[in-house]
């Protein structure tokens, strides 16, 4: 009886063990998880890029009544929105407005770098009284754009719509994106060890910060720069309220062409924005590859 019971149980135990051994050998995450994640990423990119590609393609068409634009190839839509066609009157200053908008967005980005990087470093490196409050204020927008615009108009009625007013406003509104991205880079480093190593080699604290700490955080700084520049260039609420009359900021250029122009001209205006953003991203990434280097002796 005992031998028979053992003989009947042994195949079951062997079969169960064999099944668990096979499951252990099967890497489910590699065979199923990776293709699934790849598929989700591809579908997400397609979902986001198809409207952008369709808009850019439509900007060179003569009609867009269905899903697919028709009647290629024309530059009339671009000429109209850029004020390069005859009889446009006051729209002839569009180019100067785009240049002005790019300059103030760049100014806001630079101000975010000068202020946001030290704030992110301090929040990551040191413990001090009120750190939690500072961290909360640094990573959350202080006020919405429309509220900040009203405050600017009331406080600085003669300068709120100036270049300096726009730069400061853009920097305040977009500073959380700079602080968060740079803070993530700093958190991935052992700042204390890096500082001590550099100081032991004779580097002063400013030199350590500028030539060692900052270059190691370049990925976060470049990412924050791209985000803050892009969002500042298209900031509508703040810009619309302060509304400098001349030159026209880029957000108002988009608003005018999207709300008051035919669909193909709207597509051309949006395509102009995408083109400028693409150029800026390429330039910032180029600076990130070549402009952040440590000093070696």
Secondary structure, DSSP 8 states (H G I E B T S, - for coil): -HHHHHHHHHHHHHHHHHHHHHHHHS-HIIIIIHHHHHHHHHHHHHHHHHHHHHHHHHTTEEE-SSSS-EEE---HHHHHHTT-STT-GGGGGHHHHHHHHHHHHHHHHHHHHHHHHHHHHHHHH---TTHHHHHHHHHS-SS-HHHHHHHHHHH-TTTTTSHHHHHHHHHHHHHHHHHHHHHHHHHTS-HHHHHHHHHHTT--HHHHIIIIIHHHTHHHHHHHHHHHHHHHHT--HHHHHH--SSS--HHHHHHHHHHHS-HHHHHHHHHHHHHHHHHHHHHHHHHHHHS------
